[in-house]
Amino acid sequence: MAKRIGRIFWGWYVVLGAFLVLCLSYGVRYSFGVFVHPMFKETGWPMSVISISASVNVLVYSVSGIFWGRLADRVAPKWMMTGGSILTATGFYFLIQAETPLGLYLSYGVLCGIGHACLGMVVCAAAISKWFIKKRGVALGLSSMGIGVGTMVMGPAAGYIVTTYDWRTGFVCFGIVILTVGILVSQVLMGKTTPEASGLLPDNAPPGEEGQNREVEPGKRADASLRPILTDCRFWVLVVCNSVATAVLMMTFVHQVAYATGNQIGKLEAAAAVGIIGFSSSAGKLFFGWLCDKVADAKYVAGLGFFIMALGMGLLIAADTVLILYLFAVIFGIGYGSMAPLMPYLTADRFGRQVLGSAYGMLIFFVAGVGGSIGPVVGGAIYDRTGSYTNAWLLNLIVLVVISILMLTLKPAKDSVPRTQCG
């Protein structure tokens, strides 16, 4: 029977598919930094020129996520993910042929940016949230662990291939993997729209069980306008809190190694802290996803995650030894791990699972496109002005505490998206 394999609810196969897709997509995307220096040495293009392609990729990812999220509310994700696998592999092909920076921007920036959006968290979260309500937190937490696992696996793999062969071979290998595995996973596991369309209920609930259908029914709001969401104060609380947290995150990722080496910590030890953040964030994703399902309102869980990030930032200010640096990485990573499951969880809880793709796609536009681009620039500007990162980390600590409190003001879920501002 197509709806189940044995006694396992099909929704868990959707979680598995999302985990594998996120592992591939984010693993490849976050490994781009491994290729930057070899590309710089061979092409002679300035580092800033090569780095712009990553910014174009993030911008295209953020903008196209709005469209793909909207589409994810209407159709099964398998064809979007299949198309994303093909686009990403095609982008890698044209990337290794690129002879000008424009070719780099069009291949990695545009083609891969669109492909990554098709394989990204917006589409995956929209698919998963249709299958779960009571167990949504655990499902999102498990699937989003693919981001950390992919980064831990694909990064070293990229380093090995580039060191042993060259950067072009690395992109060829990644293109082949994402094309074959991405299409296979998409077609086998991601072909169903909603549990109701397969004769099931979310969480595999028996017919008529109380509380399972507290959200809007499938098909009633998939074509709803985004205007009610964009005029809702709850949406903008989510935008502000998560954009600021992402700005802090990206500032920290970009500048923490330089800060640590400036504190006389070795380059290898400083770089290892980035990997520790990735590892501990995987544990955080699972823990906070599980915790979402256990509390009355997940906004308290989100506030806790931001506060733990603030505690980690306090340790970074004092990180003049490897031990303190690694302690920062563990605590900050656990707190950062809350963001991947909490953003789609709260969006689905406030606006309904049938419009999650649309609402979450718009949220990601602000979070990744605005917050993700501002953070590194602000950190660099503070260092250029003061000659130190201390004020940058202190700013991060303050704003994290502020948004952990602001998140507690998020109004509860309603039966429908309000039609008046700030309902």
C-alpha positions in Angstrom: 0.0 0.0 0.0 1.5 3.3 -1.1 0.4 5.2 2.0 2.5 3.2 4.4 5.4 0.8 4.4 4.6 -1.7 7.1 3.4 0.1 10.2 5.3 3.3 9.7 3.3 6.4 9.0 4.2 7.9 5.6 4.9 11.3 7.2 8.1 9.8 8.7 9.3 9.0 5.1 8.7 12.6 4.2 10.9 13.5 7.2 13.6 11.1 5.9 13.4 12.6 2.4 13.7 16.1 3.8 16.6 15.1 5.9 18.5 13.7 2.9 17.6 16.6 0.6 18.7 19.2 3.2 21.9 17.2 3.8 22.7 17.5 0.1 21.6 21.1 -0.5 23.1 22.8 2.6 26.1 20.5 2.6 27.0 21.6 -0.9 26.1 25.2 -0.3 28.0 25.6 3.0 31.1 24.0 1.4 31.5 26.8 -1.1 34.1 28.5 1.1 36.4 25.5 0.5 36.5 26.3 -3.2 37.1 30.0 -2.9 40.9 30.1 -2.4 41.7 27.5 -5.1 39.5 29.4 -7.5 41.3 32.6 -6.5 44.7 31.1 -7.2 43.7 29.6 -10.6 41.6 32.4 -12.0 43.3 35.4 -10.5 40.0 37.1 -9.7 39.9 39.1 -6.5 38.5 37.4 -3.5 35.8 40.0 -3.2 34.7 39.2 -6.8 34.5 35.5 -6.1 32.7 36.2 -2.7 30.0 38.2 -4.5 28.8 35.0 -6.1 27.9 33.7 -2.7 26.0 36.9 -1.9 24.1 36.6 -5.3 23.3 33.0 -4.4 21.8 34.0 -1.0 19.8 36.8 -2.6 18.4 34.6 -5.4 17.7 31.9 -2.8 15.8 34.3 -0.6 13.7 35.9 -3.4 12.9 32.6 -5.2 12.0 31.0 -1.9 8.9 33.2 -1.9 7.7 31.6 -5.2 8.7 28.0 -4.3 7.1 28.3 -0.9 3.8 29.5 -2.5 4.0 26.6 -4.9 4.7 24.1 -2.1 1.3 25.0 -0.5 -0.4 23.6 -3.7 1.6 20.7 -5.0 3.7 17.7 -3.8 7.4 18.8 -3.5 8.9 16.0 -5.7 9.0 18.0 -8.9 10.3 21.1 -7.3 13.1 19.1 -5.7 13.8 17.2 -8.9 14.0 20.5 -10.7 16.2 21.9 -8.0 18.6 19.0 -8.3 18.8 19.5 -12.1 19.3 23.3 -11.8 22.0 22.9 -9.1 23.9 20.3 -11.1 23.6 22.4 -14.3 24.8 25.5 -12.3 27.9 23.5 -11.3 28.5 22.5 -14.9 28.5 26.0 -16.1 30.5 27.1 -13.1 33.5 25.0 -14.1 33.2 26.4 -17.6 33.0 30.0 -16.4 35.7 32.3 -17.8 34.5 35.6 -16.4 33.0 36.8 -13.1 29.6 37.2 -14.9 29.7 33.5 -15.7 30.3 32.8 -12.1 27.5 34.9 -10.9 25.0 33.4 -13.4 26.0 29.8 -12.7 26.6 29.7 -9.0 24.7 32.8 -8.0 21.5 32.4 -10.2 21.1 28.8 -11.3 22.4 27.3 -8.0 20.5 29.9 -6.0 17.2 28.9 -7.6 18.2 25.2 -7.3 19.0 25.5 -3.6 15.7 27.2 -2.9 13.9 24.3 -4.5 15.8 22.0 -2.2 15.7 24.3 0.8 14.1 24.5 4.2 11.0 26.4 3.0 9.9 23.5 0.7 10.9 20.8 3.1 9.2 22.5 6.1 6.0 23.0 4.1 5.9 19.4 3.1 6.6 18.1 6.6 4.1 20.4 8.4 1.2 19.1 6.3 1.8 15.6 7.8 2.3 16.6 11.5 0.6 18.7 14.1 1.2 17.2 17.5 4.6 15.8 16.5 5.6 18.7 14.2 8.4 19.9 16.4 10.2 16.5 16.5 9.6 16.1 12.7 11.1 19.5 11.9 13.9 19.0 14.3 14.9 15.6 12.9 14.7 16.8 9.3 16.7 20.0 9.9 19.5 18.0 11.4 20.3 17.2 7.8 21.7 20.7 7.5 24.3 20.1 10.2 25.1 16.6 9.1 25.5 17.7 5.5 27.9 20.5 6.5 30.0 18.1 8.6 30.1 15.5 5.8 30.3 17.6 2.6 32.8 20.1 3.9 35.6 17.6 4.6 34.7 15.8 1.4 35.1 19.0 -0.5 38.5 19.7 1.2 39.7 16.2 0.3 38.7 16.4 -3.3 40.1 19.9 -3.8 43.4 18.9 -2.1 43.8 15.6 -4.0 42.5 16.8 -7.4 41.3 20.4 -8.0 38.3 22.6 -7.4 36.7 21.8 -10.8 36.7 18.1 -9.9 35.0 18.9 -6.6 32.1 20.7 -8.3 31.8 17.8 -10.8 31.5 15.3 -8.0 29.0 17.4 -6.1 27.0 17.9 -9.2 26.8 14.1 -9.8 25.8 13.4 -6.2 23.1 16.0 -6.0 21.7 15.1 -9.4 21.4 11.4 -8.8 20.6 11.2 -5.1 18.5 14.3 -5.2 16.2 13.1 -7.9 16.0 9.6 -6.4 15.0 10.8 -3.0 12.6 13.4 -4.5 10.8 10.9 -6.7 10.6 8.0 -4.1 9.8 9.9 -0.9 8.4 13.3 -1.7 5.5 12.5 -4.1 2.5 13.0 -1.8 0.8 16.3 -1.0 -1.2 15.9 2.3 -2.1 13.0 4.6 -5.8 13.7 3.8 -5.2 13.1 0.1 -3.8 9.7 1.0 -6.7 8.8 3.3 -4.9 9.6 6.5 -4.8 12.4 9.1 -1.8 14.4 10.4 0.2 12.4 13.0 -1.5 9.2 11.7 -4.4 10.1 14.0 -7.5 7.8 13.9 -10.6 9.4 12.3 -12.4 11.8 14.7 -9.7 12.1 17.3 -10.0 15.3 19.2 -7.5 18.1 18.5 -6.0 16.7 15.4 -7.9 19.1 13.0 -7.5 22.3 15.0 -5.9 23.9 11.9 -7.6 24.8 8.7 -8.5 22.0 6.4 -6.5 21.3 3.2 -7.4 23.2 0.1 -9.3 26.0 1.9 -6.4 28.4 2.2 -3.6 27.2 -0.2 -4.6 30.0 -2.6 -5.0 32.6 0.1 -3.5 36.1 -0.4 -0.3 37.0 1.4 -1.7 40.4 2.3 -3.4 39.2 5.6 -0.1 37.7 6.6 2.0 40.7 5.7 -0.4 43.0 7.7 -0.2 40.8 10.8 2.0 42.0 13.7 2.8 38.3 14.5 4.5 37.9 11.2 6.7 41.0 11.8 7.6 39.9 15.3 8.9 36.7 13.7 10.7 38.7 11.0 12.5 41.0 13.4 13.5 38.4 15.9 14.8 35.8 13.3 16.4 38.4 11.1 18.4 39.9 14.0 19.4 36.4 15.2 20.5 35.5 11.7 22.5 38.7 11.4 24.2 37.8 14.7 24.8 34.2 13.5 26.4 35.3 10.2 28.5 38.0 11.8 29.8 35.3 14.2 30.5 32.7 11.5 32.4 35.2 9.3 34.5 36.9 12.0 35.0 34.4 14.9 38.1 32.8 13.4 39.8 36.1 12.9 38.9 37.1 16.4 40.2 33.9 17.9 43.5 34.0 16.0 43.8 37.6 17.1 43.6 36.3 20.7 46.6 34.0 20.0 44.5 30.9 19.4 45.9 28.7 16.6 44.2 28.7 13.2 43.3 25.0 13.3 41.8 25.3 16.8 39.9 28.5 15.8 38.5 26.8 12.6 37.5 23.7 14.6 35.2 25.9 16.7 33.1 26.4 13.5 32.7 22.6 13.2 31.7 22.4 16.9 29.0 24.9 16.4 27.7 22.8 13.5 27.8 19.6 15.6 26.1 21.1 18.7 23.5 22.8 16.5 22.4 19.4 15.3 21.7 18.4 19.0 20.0 21.7 19.5 17.7 21.2 16.5 16.5 17.8 17.9 16.2 19.1 21.5 14.2 22.3 20.6 12.1 20.5 18.1 11.1 17.9 20.8 10.5 20.7 23.3 8.2 22.5 20.9 5.7 19.6 21.2 5.8 19.6 25.0 5.0 23.3 25.8 1.7 25.2 25.5 3.3 27.8 23.2 6.5 27.4 21.3 7.3 31.1 21.5 8.8 30.4 25.0 11.1 27.8 23.4 12.2 30.3 20.7 12.9 32.9 23.4 15.0 30.3 25.3 17.0 29.5 22.2 17.9 33.2 21.6 18.8 33.6 25.3 21.2 30.6 25.1 22.8 32.2 22.0 23.3 35.3 24.2 25.0 33.2 26.9 27.3 31.8 24.3 28.1 35.3 23.0 29.1 36.3 26.5 31.6 33.5 26.5 33.0 34.6 23.1 33.8 38.0 24.5 36.0 36.3 27.1 37.4 33.6 24.7 41.1 34.0 25.2 41.8 30.3 25.5 40.8 27.3 23.4 38.7 25.9 26.2 36.5 29.0 26.5 36.3 29.2 22.7 35.0 25.6 22.5 32.6 26.2 25.4 31.2 29.1 23.5 30.9 27.0 20.4 28.9 24.3 22.2 26.5 26.7 24.0 26.0 29.1 21.0 25.5 26.1 18.6 22.8 24.6 20.8 21.0 27.9 21.0 21.4 28.5 17.2 20.0 25.0 16.6 16.6 26.2 17.9 16.1 28.4 14.8 15.7 25.8 12.1 12.7 24.0 13.7 11.2 27.0 15.5 10.8 29.3 12.5 8.6 27.0 10.5 6.9 25.6 13.6 5.8 29.0 14.8 4.8 30.1 11.3 2.6 27.0 10.8 1.2 27.4 14.3 0.2 31.1 13.8 -0.9 30.9 10.2 -1.8 27.3 9.5 0.0 24.4 7.8 -1.7 24.9 4.5 -0.1 28.4 3.9 3.2 27.6 5.6 5.1 27.6 2.3 3.9 31.1 1.4 4.3 32.6 4.9 7.7 30.8 5.6 9.0 31.7 2.1 8.3 35.4 2.8 9.9 35.1 6.3 13.0 33.5 4.8 13.3 36.4 2.3 13.7 38.8 5.2 15.7 36.5 7.4 18.3 35.3 4.9 18.2 38.1 2.4 18.3 41.0 4.9 19.6 39.6 8.2 22.1 37.2 6.5 23.7 40.0 4.5 23.8 42.7 7.2 25.5 40.8 9.9 29.0 40.3 8.4 29.1 43.9 7.1 28.2 45.3 10.5 30.9 43.2 12.2 33.5 44.3 9.7 32.5 47.9 10.1 32.8 47.8 13.9 36.3 46.2 13.6 37.5 48.7 11.0 36.3 51.6 13.3 37.5 50.2 16.7 40.2 47.7 15.8 38.5 45.1 17.9 35.6 42.7 17.7 34.6 43.2 21.4 32.0 45.8 20.7 30.5 43.6 17.9 30.1 40.7 20.3 28.7 43.0 23.0 26.2 44.3 20.5 25.2 40.8 19.6 24.7 39.8 23.2 22.4 42.8 23.8 20.2 42.3 20.7 19.9 38.6 21.5 18.6 39.4 25.0 16.2 41.9 23.5 14.8 39.6 20.9 14.5 36.7 23.5 12.1 39.1 25.4 10.4 40.4 22.2 9.6 36.9 21.1 7.5 36.5 24.3 5.1 39.2 23.0 4.1 37.0 20.0 0.4 36.8 20.0 -1.2 33.3 20.1 -2.5 31.4 17.2 -6.0 32.2 15.9 -8.5 30.2 13.9 -7.7 32.2 10.8 -5.3 34.8 9.5 -6.6 38.1 10.7 -7.9 40.6 8.2 -7.0 43.7 10.1 -3.5 44.9 11.0 -2.1 43.5 14.2 -5.5 41.7 14.7 
